[in-house]
């Protein structure tokens, strides 16, 4: 491994919200203890595929001291927007720094947000029912317009924006430096973390936040995932999802968010005790999606991983573990396992995923996996992969964790793959 550079991005604060609870400590304890956030949510007569989800309770914006000028804007936040704002506040609180510790133009933020909480399109239903006299008359434009004036939230379009947390958090924390909102269902949360780490490392920011937040448990989205063969058909919350397991049959849609706050390593050390972890390698790769899947192919994932390891000056044998995007889907998990097997070439490096315990929260899971890696480095322990029992045929030598596993090396690789063929990789090391 290369020597740590004073400019490397050091993790100084974090926030986490998941189906297992709010706060980093609650979610970490759930992962170590094998406690699941998956719940039975199906209704009588529901088809298979709609029975399970991993929802997070809406935090009702647990962000104290909202500036007065932002109070009116806060009410337009959707579910994932509230999660994003809440975990970012926790990240600042745990870092024991304020946004004002860096000039406004040197505060960076990268947010990956997915929100399907309004995908049921129920906002106009009441007005339609009224305009058609209980669905018994033809729908006339004039009657619908009249009913909509008092029956429809006039700000519904603002609340349905996938990235509506961005303007709120940048205004609340006074962030006017490098920034981006990242779209896409998967892979973008880890991309946000990589962007934030590089902003610090290249000197574009003294303080950089990465946030991944998603609300994917709506009934409509779960139905669509089930039709596509992506969602589990299981009915028992203890039986799914099963990342990397031979008997897996699909993901469990989840809500979740994670925030990571980075500063230059030299700046953190000048204040006193060092950080938990440092990002020492980042990389991305892209290509056509693997045929018939919503993932990059194994070669692209492995390409991103090797590039991140080169950036970190790290040999594969120096890895302490891998946190990989395993959601419980048949084809997508197989591709990730093939990539990991290719990278490790038989080395017994432990591999884990949080999706078995928390469900799959798209960009929220990606950012959460980066935070999981940092916590594992701090504690010296890689959590078990909830739901994993039997190895994938032909890939038995991949060492997926069944129990909490001590780290023999203090470096971790984080991998994510997106439905458009992109792959993201991140290497973290314990700060020495």
MISE-303625 format. One record per atom (N, C-alpha, C): x, y, z. Coordinates in steps of 0.02 Angstrom, whole numbers, padded with zeros to 5 digits, always signed. Example, Ala and Ser with C-alpha at 12.3 -4.5 7.8 and 13.67 -1.06 7.14 Angstrom:
2
+00660-00284+00390;+00615-00225+00390;+00660-00165+00390;+00642-00112+00354;+00684-00053+00357;+00645+00002+00394;
END
This chain:
432
+00042-00060+00000;+00000+00000+00000;+00044+00062+00000;+00024+00112-00038;+00062+00174-00038;+00057+00210+00029;+00104+00255+00041;+00100+00294+00102;+00041+00343+00099;+00011+00355+00156;-00044+00404+00158;-00019+00473+00140;-00058+00508+00101;-00041+00575+00079;-00079+00624+00124;-00047+00679+00146;-00083+00728+00187;-00147+00754+00155;-00151+00749+00088;-00210+00773+00053;-00265+00720+00046;-00251+00659+00066;-00302+00606+00060;-00365+00624+00098;-00421+00599+00073;-00486+00614+00103;-00497+00571+00165;-00499+00603+00223;-00510+00568+00286;-00583+00574+00306;-00612+00519+00326;-00682+00519+00348;-00685+00545+00420;-00721+00600+00429;-00726+00629+00496;-00797+00629+00524;-00847+00618+00482;-00915+00617+00507;-00959+00573+00464;-01011+00545+00494;-01054+00501+00455;-01125+00501+00484;-01172+00484+00441;-01242+00476+00461;-01272+00417+00423;-01318+00383+00455;-01348+00323+00424;-01420+00316+00446;-01463+00303+00400;-01533+00289+00414;-01553+00229+00372;-01584+00180+00403;-01601+00119+00367;-01664+00088+00395;-01683+00032+00366;-01741-00004+00391;-01729-00032+00460;-01666-00033+00482;-01650-00058+00549;-01649-00003+00602;-01657+00060+00580;-01658+00115+00629;-01621+00176+00605;-01625+00229+00644;-01591+00292+00627;-01527+00298+00668;-01475+00321+00635;-01412+00331+00668;-01362+00276+00650;-01298+00295+00648;-01245+00248+00631;-01243+00190+00679;-01248+00204+00744;-01242+00151+00793;-01298+00099+00787;-01359+00121+00774;-01416+00075+00768;-01407+00028+00708;-01388+00056+00652;-01380+00015+00592;-01321-00032+00598;-01265-00008+00624;-01206-00050+00633;-01220-00108+00681;-01255-00094+00735;-01273-00147+00783;-01317-00200+00750;-01364-00178+00708;-01407-00225+00673;-01367-00270+00627;-01318-00241+00591;-01278-00281+00546;-01236-00332+00583;-01205-00312+00637;-01164-00359+00675;-01206-00413+00708;-01265-00394+00731;-01308-00441+00767;-01353-00482+00724;-01351-00471+00658;-01394-00510+00613;-01467-00490+00616;-01481-00430+00642;-01551-00407+00647;-01572-00377+00580;-01630-00399+00555;-01654-00377+00490;-01706-00321+00495;-01706-00279+00444;-01757-00227+00440;-01813-00246+00391;-01811-00306+00365;-01861-00329+00316;-01926-00345+00353;-01982-00325+00323;-02048-00335+00355;-02099-00361+00305;-02149-00395+00332;-02206-00417+00291;-02253-00358+00282;-02264-00337+00221;-02306-00278+00207;-02362-00294+00158;-02368-00356+00138;-02418-00374+00088;-02489-00369+00114;-02535-00363+00068;-02606-00360+00083;-02640-00423+00058;-02699-00437+00084;-02736-00496+00064;-02747-00496-00012;-02731-00551-00043;-02740-00557-00115;-02682-00533-00156;-02630-00507-00124;-02572-00483-00162;-02536-00542-00196;-02510-00530-00256;-02471-00582-00290;-02402-00588-00259;-02367-00643-00269;-02298-00648-00246;-02257-00590-00274;-02211-00566-00236;-02171-00509-00257;-02191-00445-00223;-02248-00444-00189;-02270-00384-00154;-02274-00394-00079;-02249-00450-00055;-02260-00467+00015;-02208-00438+00063;-02149-00423+00038;-02095-00399+00082;-02068-00331+00060;-02045-00293+00109;-02009-00230+00096;-01968-00214+00158;-01923-00167+00151;-01881-00145+00207;-01887-00070+00215;-01945-00045+00238;-01955+00027+00243;-01920+00058+00302;-01901+00120+00295;-01877+00159+00351;-01931+00208+00370;-01943+00217+00434;-01992+00266+00456;-01970+00335+00434;-02017+00375+00410;-01999+00443+00390;-01974+00480+00451;-01916+00512+00445;-01886+00545+00503;-01920+00610+00523;-01966+00634+00481;-01997+00699+00493;-01944+00753+00505;-01893+00747+00463;-01840+00797+00460;-01808+00810+00528;-01772+00761+00551;-01736+00769+00614;-01674+00811+00603;-01684+00871+00582;-01630+00918+00570;-01642+00979+00614;-01610+00983+00671;-01623+01040+00716;-01596+01105+00686;-01623+01158+00711;-01600+01225+00694;-01600+01237+00619;-01656+01221+00586;-01663+01238+00516;-01664+01314+00510;-01622+01343+00467;-01624+01415+00459;-01695+01438+00439;-01715+01494+00466;-01783+01519+00455;-01801+01523+00381;-01753+01544+00340;-01768+01552+00269;-01776+01484+00233;-01757+01429+00267;-01764+01363+00236;-01825+01325+00260;-01860+01352+00311;-01916+01316+00340;-01971+01302+00289;-01986+01351+00247;-02039+01341+00197;-02018+01290+00145;-01954+01286+00130;-01929+01239+00080;-01931+01168+00106;-01921+01160+00171;-01917+01093+00201;-01981+01053+00190;-02038+01087+00187;-02101+01051+00182;-02110+01018+00114;-02069+01036+00065;-02073+01006-00001;-02030+00944-00008;-01990+00928+00042;-01947+00869+00037;-01988+00805+00034;-01969+00761-00010;-02001+00695-00012;-01967+00649+00039;-01986+00586+00040;-01961+00540+00090;-01885+00534+00088;-01856+00522+00030;-01783+00515+00026;-01748+00581+00039;-01782+00637+00022;-01753+00703+00038;-01746+00713+00112;-01797+00694+00150;-01792+00698+00223;-01737+00654+00250;-01731+00593+00222;-01677+00549+00243;-01609+00580+00229;-01601+00609+00170;-01537+00640+00152;-01519+00696+00200;-01566+00741+00214;-01552+00797+00258;-01536+00773+00329;-01571+00721+00351;-01561+00694+00419;-01492+00663+00427;-01470+00622+00379;-01405+00589+00386;-01348+00639+00378;-01359+00691+00337;-01306+00741+00330;-01297+00780+00394;-01352+00795+00428;-01347+00828+00493;-01308+00784+00542;-01324+00720+00544;-01287+00675+00589;-01213+00674+00572;-01196+00677+00508;-01126+00676+00488;-01089+00737+00515;-01121+00796+00511;-01089+00856+00539;-01083+00852+00615;-01135+00824+00647;-01132+00819+00720;-01077+00772+00743;-01069+00715+00710;-01018+00668+00730;-00948+00692+00714;-00942+00733+00661;-00877+00761+00644;-00855+00816+00692;-00904+00842+00729;-00890+00897+00776;-00859+00957+00740;-00881+00967+00678;-00862+01027+00641;-00926+01057+00612;-00922+01119+00594;-00978+01152+00560;-00958+01165+00488;-01007+01176+00447;-00993+01192+00377;-00950+01255+00373;-00957+01299+00422;-00921+01363+00421;-00846+01353+00433;-00824+01292+00449;-00753+01281+00460;-00713+01284+00394;-00748+01286+00338;-00715+01293+00273;-00750+01350+00236;-00715+01386+00194;-00747+01439+00154;-00804+01409+00113;-00855+01450+00100;-00914+01426+00064;-00896+01393-00002;-00848+01422-00038;-00831+01396-00104;-00787+01334-00100;-00766+01315-00039;-00725+01255-00031;-00764+01201+00008;-00830+01208+00008;-00874+01156+00035;-00907+01121-00024;-00895+01058-00032;-00921+01020-00089;-00974+00970-00067;-01019+00954-00112;-01069+00904-00097;-01089+00866-00160;-01097+00801-00152;-01119+00758-00207;-01176+00714-00179;-01234+00720-00210;-01293+00684-00186;-01319+00638-00240;-01329+00575-00222;-01363+00527-00265;-01430+00512-00231;-01484+00526-00265;-01550+00519-00234;-01599+00485-00281;-01636+00436-00254;-01688+00402-00292;-01752+00404-00250;-01806+00427-00278;-01868+00430-00238;-01927+00407-00279;-01960+00355-00254;-02019+00327-00285;-02079+00329-00238;-02074+00372-00187;-02126+00373-00135;-02193+00399-00163;-02192+00435-00219;-02254+00461-00248;-02271+00426-00313;-02241+00368-00325;-02250+00335-00390;-02320+00305-00398;-02359+00300-00345;-02427+00274-00352;-02473+00323-00386;-02450+00386-00394;-02489+00437-00431;-02559+00445-00403;-02564+00448-00337;-02629+00455-00304;-02649+00528-00293;-02605+00575-00311;-02616+00645-00294;-02680+00673-00326;-02698+00649-00384;-02757+00675-00419;-02818+00630-00412;-02810+00575-00376;-02866+00527-00373;-02928+00558-00342;-02920+00595-00286;-02978+00625-00254;-03015+00673-00299;-02976+00713-00337;-03007+00761-00382;-03043+00725-00439;-03014+00671-00463;-03046+00633-00518;-03112+00602-00493;-03110+00574-00433;-03171+00544-00405;-03226+00596-00397;-03207+00656-00372;-03256+00709-00363;-03283+00733-00431;-03239+00742-00479;-03260+00769-00544;-03304+00720-00582;-03298+00657-00568;-03338+00607-00604;-03395+00580-00560;-03409+00617-00505;-03464+00597-00460;-03457+00524-00438;-03398+00511-00410;-03386+00443-00385;-03372+00394-00441;-03340+00417-00495;-03322+00376-00552;-03383+00350-00590;-03439+00387-00586;-03500+00366-00621;-03515+00409-00682;-03479+00465-00689;-03491+00510-00745;-03428+00519-00786;-03436+00544-00847;-03378+00557-00890;-03334+00612-00859;-03270+00608-00871;-03223+00657-00845;-03221+00718-00891;-03241+00775-00863;-03240+00838-00901;-03184+00883-00874;-03150+00917-00919;-03092+00958-00899;-03111+01011-00849;-03168+01045-00860;-03188+01099-00815;-03201+01073-00745;-03236+01016-00740;-03250+00987-00675;-03186+00965-00640;-03139+00937-00678;-03076+00914-00648;-03035+00973-00623;-03033+01027-00663;-02995+01086-00642;-03024+01115-00577;-03089+01118-00573;-03122+01145-00514;-03107+01102-00452;-03112+01036-00460;-03098+00991-00404;-03025+00994-00384;-02980+01004-00432;-02909+01004-00418;-02888+01065-00377;-02924+01121-00385;-02906+01183-00350;-02905+01174-00275;-02950+01134-00248;-02952+01125-00176;-02933+01054-00155;-02924+01008-00203;-02911+00939-00184;-02842+00913-00200;-02800+00954-00233;-02733+00931-00253;-02680+00979-00224;-02629+00951-00195;-02574+00990-00170;-02541+01028-00228;-02540+01094-00227;-02513+01131-00284;-02438+01122-00293;-02405+01094-00243;-02332+01085-00247;-02313+01013-00260;-02360+00974-00286;-02348+00903-00296;-02288+00890-00342;-02279+00932-00392;-02223+00921-00438;-02156+00930-00404;-02152+00978-00357;-02090+00987-00320;-02075+00926-00277;-02127+00897-00248;-02116+00840-00203;-02099+00777-00241;-02114+00774-00305;-02098+00714-00343;-02031+00717-00378;-01995+00772-00372;-01928+00776-00401;-01882+00727-00365;-01845+00687-00404;-01800+00638-00374;-01744+00670-00334;-01723+00730-00353;-01666+00761-00320;-01685+00823-00280;-01743+00822-00249;-01766+00885-00218;-01732+00899-00151;-01687+00856-00129;-01648+00872-00068;-01592+00920-00083;-01570+00924-00146;-01508+00959-00161;-01510+01033-00142;-01561+01068-00165;-01563+01140-00151;-01572+01154-00076;-01610+01109-00042;-01620+01120+00029;-01555+01112+00069;-01518+01058+00057;-01458+01047+00098;-01403+01096+00080;-01397+01115+00016;-01345+01163-00001;-01359+01231+00031;-01423+01251+00033;-01440+01314+00065;-01433+01309+00141;-01454+01254+00170;-01452+01246+00243;-01380+01247+00269;-01334+01214+00232;-01265+01209+00255;-01219+01258+00220;-01247+01301+00178;-01207+01353+00146;-01153+01325+00101;-01169+01275+00062;-01120+01242+00019;-01123+01274-00050;-01067+01305-00071;-01065+01339-00135;-01005+01319-00177;-00975+01263-00159;-00917+01239-00197;-00937+01186-00247;-00890+01142-00263;-00902+01089-00312;-00962+01048-00290;-01004+01029-00339;-01064+00992-00321;-01093+00956-00381;-01135+00908-00367;-01171+00873-00420;-01228+00832-00390;-01281+00823-00428;-01333+00775-00412;-01326+00718-00461;-01324+00657-00436;-01313+00599-00478;-01378+00559-00485;-01397+00545-00546;-01457+00505-00558;-01440+00433-00571;-01490+00391-00578;-01478+00320-00589;-01497+00281-00527;-01519+00220-00537;-01546+00180-00482;-01492+00149-00438;-01437+00126-00469;-01384+00092-00431;-01316+00118-00451;-01268+00110-00406;-01200+00130-00419;-01186+00202-00405;-01237+00245-00406;-01226+00317-00399;-01207+00338-00328;-01229+00301-00278;-01210+00318-00210;-01136+00312-00199;-01106+00259-00226;-01033+00250-00219;-00996+00300-00264;-01027+00317-00321;-00997+00369-00363;-00994+00436-00326;-01047+00452-00288;-01047+00514-00249;-00991+00514-00198;-00980+00457-00165;-00925+00453-00117;-00858+00463-00152;-00849+00432-00209;-00787+00441-00246;-00775+00512-00268;-00828+00546-00291;-00821+00617-00310;-00801+00660-00251;-00832+00648-00193;-00815+00688-00134;-00743+00677-00113;-00722+00614-00113;-00653+00599-00093;-00603+00631-00141;-00618+00629-00206;-00572+00660-00254;-00572+00736-00249;-00628+00766-00232;-00630+00839-00223;-00582+00861-00168;-00579+00822-00115;-00533+00837-00060;-00461+00824-00081;-00450+00767-00111;-00381+00746-00129;-00349+00793-00180;-00389+00821-00224;-00362+00866-00276;-00361+00939-00255;-00383+00953-00193;-00381+01021-00168;-00439+01064-00187;-00491+01036-00218;-00549+01076-00237;-00596+01089-00178;-00587+01052-00124;-00630+01062-00066;-00591+01046-00002;-00605+01086+00049;-00579+01071+00116;-00628+01029+00156;-00690+01030+00134;-00744+00993+00167;-00789+00967+00112;-00798+00901+00108;-00839+00873+00054;-00886+00820+00083;-00949+00826+00065;-01000+00778+00087;-01023+00736+00029;-01034+00672+00045;-01065+00626-00004;-01128+00598+00029;-01183+00599-00009;-01246+00573+00017;-01278+00527-00034;-01300+00469-00012;-01341+00426-00053;-01406+00414-00015;-01463+00427-00047;-01528+00421-00013;-01580+00394-00062;-01622+00348-00038;-01672+00319-00082;-01734+00298-00043;-01790+00305-00076;-01853+00277-00052;-01881+00234-00108;-01877+00168-00100;-01896+00124-00155;-01949+00073-00135;-01983+00085-00078;-02029+00034-00053;-02102+00044-00075;-02114+00091-00120;-02183+00102-00141;-02211+00039-00173;-02275+00030-00165;-02309-00030-00192;-02302-00035-00268;-02306+00022-00302;-02301+00022-00374;-02231-00001-00397;-02178+00026-00365;-02111+00006-00385;-02099-00068-00371;-02123-00092-00313;-02114-00163-00297;-02150-00206-00349;-02208-00184-00371;-02244-00222-00423;-02203-00223-00488;-02176-00165-00507;-02136-00163-00568;-02074-00208-00562;-02040-00206-00505;-01982-00249-00495;-02001-00323-00497;-02060-00339-00470;-02083-00408-00472;-02096-00431-00543;-02128-00388-00583;-02142-00404-00653;-02077-00416-00692;-02025-00378-00675;-01960-00385-00708;-01920-00444-00680;-01946-00478-00631;-01911-00535-00601;-01855-00515-00555;-01857-00452-00530;-01804-00427-00488;-01819-00433-00413;-01883-00434-00395;-01902-00434-00324;-01917-00505-00301;-01898-00518-00238;-01910-00585-00211;-01985-00601-00209;-02000-00666-00215;-02068-00690-00209;-02080-00720-00140;-02031-00714-00096;-02036-00742-00029;-02090-00705+00011;-02116-00739+00061;-02167-00710+00105;-02144-00704+00177;-02090-00737+00195;-02064-00736+00263;-02007-00686+00268;-02012-00635+00311;-01958-00585+00316;-01891-00614+00336;-01891-00673+00366;-01828-00705+00386;-01795-00744+00329;-01830-00750+00273;-01804-00792+00219;-01778-00752+00159;-01783-00687+00161;-01759-00647+00104;-01743-00577+00127;-01698-00544+00090;-01661-00569+00032;-01603-00613+00054;-01571-00644+00004;-01515-00690+00018;-01457-00674-00028;-01420-00620-00014;-01365-00600-00058;-01314-00656-00068;-01297-00669-00131;-01246-00717-00151;-01263-00789-00136;-01320-00803-00105;-01339-00871-00088;-01364-00909-00149;-01351-00973-00151;-01372-01013-00208;-01447-01014-00218;-01485-01004-00165;-01558-01007-00169;-01591-00938-00173;-01554-00886-00187;-01581-00818-00191;-01632-00813-00246;-01682-00770-00238;-01733-00763-00290;-01752-00690-00302;-01714-00643-00277;-01729-00573-00291;-01714-00528-00232;-01715-00463-00245;-01702-00413-00194;-01764-00399-00152;-01755-00364-00097;-01810-00335-00058;-01802-00259-00061;-01850-00225-00090;-01846-00152-00096;-01844-00119-00028;-01803-00067-00021;-01791-00036+00045;-01787+00039+00039;-01793+00072+00096;-01777+00143+00104;-01711+00147+00142;-01673+00199+00129;-01611+00207+00167;-01570+00265+00142;-01524+00288+00184;-01480+00343+00165;-01417+00340+00208;-01362+00364+00179;-01299+00369+00216;-01263+00432+00192;-01228+00463+00239;-01189+00523+00223;-01119+00514+00251;-01069+00535+00213;-01000+00532+00234;-00969+00601+00224;-00933+00625+00273;-00903+00691+00272;-00827+00683+00272;-00795+00714+00222;-00723+00707+00214;-00687+00774+00222;-00625+00769+00248;-00580+00826+00253;-00510+00802+00237;-00463+00846+00219;-00394+00824+00207;-00365+00794+00271;-00328+00740+00263;-00299+00705+00320;-00257+00751+00364;-00217+00794+00334;-00174+00838+00374;-00215+00886+00416;-00271+00908+00390;-00313+00955+00427;-00344+00920+00488;-00366+00859+00478;-00397+00822+00533;-00345+00808+00588;-00286+00787+00568;-00234+00771+00618;-00212+00833+00657;-00217+00890+00625;-00196+00952+00660;-00243+00970+00717;-00305+00942+00715;-00354+00956+00768;-00348+00910+00828;-00313+00854+00819;-00308+00806+00875;-00312+00734+00851;-00355+00693+00883;-00360+00622+00864;-00376+00613+00790;-00346+00563+00760;-00354+00551+00689;-00423+00523+00671;-00436+00516+00606;-00501+00492+00583;-00505+00416+00586;-00566+00389+00571;-00574+00317+00568;-00538+00287+00508;-00550+00318+00451;-00529+00288+00388;-00512+00341+00337;-00473+00321+00287;-00451+00366+00234;-00465+00332+00167;-00491+00370+00119;-00500+00343+00052;-00433+00349+00016;-00407+00292-00006;-00341+00293-00039;-00345+00273-00112;-00403+00252-00136;-00409+00233-00206;-00481+00239-00230;-00490+00267-00289;-00557+00272-00320;-00550+00256-00394;-00603+00228-00422;-00603+00214-00494;-00673+00199-00518;-00683+00205-00583;-00746+00188-00614;-00731+00158-00682;-00776+00117-00706;-00771+00088-00773;-00841+00081-00801;-00846+00076-00866;-00913+00069-00896;-00909+00029-00960;-00965+00000-00977;-00971-00039-01039;-01044-00056-01048;-01061-00093-01099;-01131-00113-01108;-01154-00156-01049;-01216-00149-01027;-01241-00193-00974;-01237-00266-00996;-01226-00310-00948;-01226-00381-00963;-01294-00400-00992;-01297-00438-01045;-01360-00455-01077;-01410-00486-01028;-01472-00460-01031;-01524-00487-00989;-01520-00469-00916;-01478-00420-00898;-01470-00401-00828;-01475-00325-00820;-01473-00304-00757;-01470-00233-00740;-01404-00220-00704;-01349-00239-00737;-01284-00235-00706;-01230-00229-00759;-01173-00201-00738;-01113-00207-00778;-01093-00280-00781;-01055-00299-00831;-01032-00368-00833;-00972-00377-00785;-00953-00440-00774;-00901-00455-00725;-00835-00423-00744;-00820-00420-00808;-00757-00391-00831;-00753-00317-00814;-00808-00281-00823;-00809-00209-00808;-00801-00197-00733;-00835-00237-00693;-00829-00230-00620;-00757-00243-00598;-00727-00296-00625;-00657-00312-00608;-00610-00257-00631;-00625-00228-00689;-00583-00174-00715;-00583-00114-00667;-00642-00095-00642;-00646-00040-00594;-00608-00058-00530;-00615-00119-00507;-00582-00140-00445;-00506-00136-00452;-00480-00161-00507;-00407-00161-00516;-00380-00089-00523;-00419-00045-00555;-00397+00024-00561;-00395+00059-00493;-00445+00044-00450;-00445+00073-00383;-00387+00047-00342;-00372-00017-00349;-00314-00046-00313;-00249-00014-00336;-00243-00002-00401;-00182+00032-00426;-00178+00102-00398;-00234+00137-00395;-00235+00205-00367;-00212+00205-00295;-00229+00151-00260;-00211+00145-00189;-00141+00116-00179;-00108+00095-00233;-00043+00063-00226;-00048-00002-00186;-00102-00039-00196;-00117-00096-00154;-00118-00160-00195;-00086-00213-00169;-00091-00279-00199;-00153-00314-00173;-00180-00359-00213;-00241-00395-00192;-00230-00431-00127;-00172-00459-00117;-00158-00496-00055;-00157-00453+00007;-00156-00386-00002;-00156-00341+00056;-00226-00320+00076;-00276-00345+00040;-00345-00328+00057;-00368-00365+00120;-00403-00328+00163;-00432-00359+00222;-00502-00386+00209;-00536-00359+00158;-00603-00382+00143;-00633-00343+00085;-00691-00365+00063;-00727-00332+00009;-00800-00323+00031;-00825-00262+00021;-00896-00248+00031;-00926-00241-00039;-00967-00289-00058;-00990-00294-00127;-01065-00286-00132;-01088-00261-00188;-01159-00250-00200;-01192-00316-00217;-01213-00352-00167;-01252-00413-00176;-01321-00401-00149;-01372-00404-00191;-01440-00386-00171;-01487-00446-00164;-01466-00504-00191;-01509-00562-00190;-01538-00579-00257;-01520-00542-00310;-01545-00557-00377;-01503-00611-00410;-01534-00653-00450;-01500-00711-00478;-01440-00690-00521;-01454-00654-00575;-01401-00640-00623;-01351-00587-00598;-01377-00534-00567;-01335-00479-00546;-01285-00501-00492;-01307-00540-00443;-01262-00565-00391;-01209-00611-00421;-01229-00651-00469;-01181-00696-00501;-01125-00656-00535;-01143-00603-00570;-01092-00562-00603;-01044-00531-00552;-01070-00508-00495;-01027-00480-00444;-00980-00534-00416;-01007-00593-00403;-00966-00648-00379;-00911-00667-00429;-00928-00669-00493;-00879-00684-00544;-00823-00632-00545;-00841-00569-00537;-00790-00516-00535;-00745-00523-00475;-00775-00536-00417;-00736-00544-00356;-00690-00605-00361;-00716-00659-00388;-00675-00719-00397;-00617-00705-00443;-00628-00667-00496;-00575-00649-00543;-00522-00607-00508;-00544-00560-00468;-00496-00515-00433;-00454-00554-00383;-00486-00597-00344;-00452-00630-00288;-00413-00692-00309;-00433-00724-00363;-00398-00784-00388;-00387-00836-00333;-00439-00847-00293;-00436-00899-00243;-00414-00876-00174;-00393-00814-00166;-00374-00790-00099;-00436-00789-00054;-00429-00810+00009;-00489-00815+00053;-00508-00749+00086;-00506-00694+00048;-00524-00628+00074;-00600-00628+00087;-00622-00609+00147;-00694-00610+00162;-00733-00557+00123;-00794-00575+00104;-00838-00532+00064;-00905-00526+00100;-00933-00465+00102;-00997-00455+00135;-01042-00407+00097;-01105-00408+00113;-01155-00360+00088;-01204-00345+00143;-01228-00282+00146;-01277-00263+00197;-01348-00276+00175;-01359-00294+00112;-01428-00299+00086;-01469-00354+00119;-01436-00407+00143;-01474-00460+00175;-01508-00436+00239;-01479-00388+00273;-01508-00362+00334;-01552-00301+00322;-01532-00258+00275;-01565-00193+00267;-01609-00188+00205;-01606-00238+00160;-01639-00232+00097;-01598-00190+00049;-01625-00180-00011;-01588-00145-00064;-01618-00075-00075;-01579-00025-00055;-01602+00044-00059;-01565+00084-00111;-01548+00052-00167;-01517+00087-00223;-01457+00129-00201;-01458+00195-00216;-01400+00237-00200;-01388+00240-00124;-01440+00232-00084;-01431+00231-00012;-01390+00171+00010;-01397+00114-00024;-01357+00055-00009;-01285+00066-00029;-01274+00096-00088;-01205+00107-00111;-01165+00148-00061;-01194+00205-00041;-01159+00248+00008;-01153+00213+00075;-01205+00175+00094;-01202+00137+00156;-01147+00086+00156;-01134+00055+00099;-01079+00006+00095;-01011+00039+00107;-01002+00101+00082;-00939+00136+00096;-00933+00151+00170;-00988+00170+00202;-00987+00183+00273;-00976+00118+00312;-01007+00064+00290;-00995-00001+00322;-00921-00018+00322;-00888-00006+00266;-00816-00020+00261;-00776+00021+00311;-00793+00085+00318;-00758+00128+00366;-00768+00104+00437;-00830+00084+00454;-00844+00059+00521;-00808-00006+00534;-00805-00049+00483;-00770-00112+00491;-00696-00101+00505;-00667-00051+00472;-00597-00034+00485;-00587-00009+00556;-00634+00032+00579;-00630+00058+00648;-00636+00002+00699;-00681-00046+00687;-00694-00099+00736;-00651-00160+00724;-00619-00165+00665;-00579-00224+00649;-00621-00286+00637;-00682-00276+00614;-00730-00331+00608;-00775-00320+00548;-00781-00372+00505;-00825-00369+00448;-00891-00404+00465;-00948-00371+00456;-01012-00402+00476;-01029-00464+00434;-01073-00506+00460;-01096-00563+00422;-01142-00540+00365;-01151-00583+00315;-01198-00570+00261;-01263-00605+00278;-01311-00568+00304;-01374-00597+00325;-01408-00632+00266;-01433-00692+00278;-01468-00729+00227;-01424-00775+00186;-01358-00770+00195;-01312-00813+00156;-01300-00879+00192;-01313-00933+00157;-01301-01000+00185;-01259-01044+00139;-01278-01048+00075;-01246-01093+00029;-01216-01056-00030;-01155-01075-00048;-01118-01040-00100;-01147-01053-00169;-01137-01005-00213;-01157-01011-00283;-01116-01067-00316;-01150-01114-00350;-01113-01167-00384;-01061-01139-00433;-01001-01166-00429;-00946-01144-00472;-00908-01085-00444;-00934-01053-00390;-00899-00996-00360;-00891-01007-00285;-00881-01070-00267;-00877-01087-00195;-00815-01057-00161;-00765-01041-00200;-00704-01016-00166;-00710-00942-00146;-00763-00908-00167;-00774-00840-00142;-00797-00845-00070;-00761-00812-00025;-00771-00819+00047;-00823-00769+00073;-00888-00782+00061;-00941-00738+00085;-00950-00751+00160;-00953-00698+00199;-00956-00705+00272;-01023-00732+00295;-01020-00780+00341;-01080-00805+00375;-01084-00778+00446;-01027-00760+00474;-01023-00733+00541;-00979-00671+00540;-00981-00630+00592;-00936-00573+00597;-00864-00599+00594;-00824-00568+00551;-00757-00594+00535;-00704-00542+00550;-00654-00558+00592;-00599-00510+00605;-00560-00494+00542;-00540-00432+00536;-00499-00411+00479;-00426-00427+00492;-00395-00460+00445;-00323-00476+00452;-00280-00421+00422;-00309-00382+00377;-00276-00323+00348;-00322-00264+00356;-00293-00205+00359;-00333-00146+00374;-00348-00104+00312;-00368-00139+00259;-00390-00107+00198;-00452-00143+00172;-00497-00106+00141;-00559-00136+00115;-00575-00107+00046;-00601-00150+00003;-00623-00131-00063;-00699-00131-00064;-00729-00078-00091;-00802-00073-00097;-00820-00072-00171;-00869-00114-00190;-00888-00120-00260;-00962-00108-00270;-00979-00074-00324;-01049-00064-00343;-01055-00067-00418;-01115-00086-00441;-01127-00093-00512;-01195-00061-00528;-01199-00029-00587;-01260+00005-00606;-01295-00027-00665;-01359-00012-00673;-01399-00045-00724;-01381-00024-00795;-01344+00030-00802;-01324+00052-00869;-01255+00029-00889;-01226-00018-00850;-01161-00046-00867;-01102-00013-00834;-01115+00032-00786;-01060+00065-00751;-01041+00026-00687;-00978+00032-00668;-00954+00001-00606;-00913+00051-00568;-00918+00049-00501;-00881+00095-00458;-00841+00055-00408;-00781+00079-00391;-00739+00046-00342;-00705+00098-00298;-00697+00080-00235;-00669+00125-00185;-00625+00084-00138;-00567+00109-00121;-00523+00076-00072;-00515+00121-00012;-00528+00093+00046;-00518+00129+00110;-00466+00094+00151;-00430+00133+00191;-00380+00106+00237;-00389+00137+00305;-00371+00100+00356;-00374+00128+00423;-00318+00180+00430;-00334+00237+00457;-00284+00290+00466;-00234+00268+00518;-00170+00272+00501;-00118+00250+00547;-00087+00311+00581;
END
